Amino acid sequence: MAVPLEVFREGHDVYIDYPFEDAMFRYEYQTGRVFRKFYGEAEVEASYTSNLFREAMSWGQQITAEQYAKGKPAGQKSE
């Protein structure tokens, strides 16, 4: 299930869970920056053009800010 491109233009941050790679992403609307955190790890800045982020946009699931903040332990897949 893809994350529609329209949500990136709606004026708020976008959060994506990509369980295939045990990763979550946060797109910060105000700055256009992208952040990634693998399950069980800390958040780091990522490139908007990274292949992994593009895959997450195409195959990941949009989640809430709360779900992103909570994160997932390493090795935990989405339901």
Order of alpha helices (4+ residues) and beta strands (2+ residues): beta-beta-beta-beta-alpha-beta-alpha
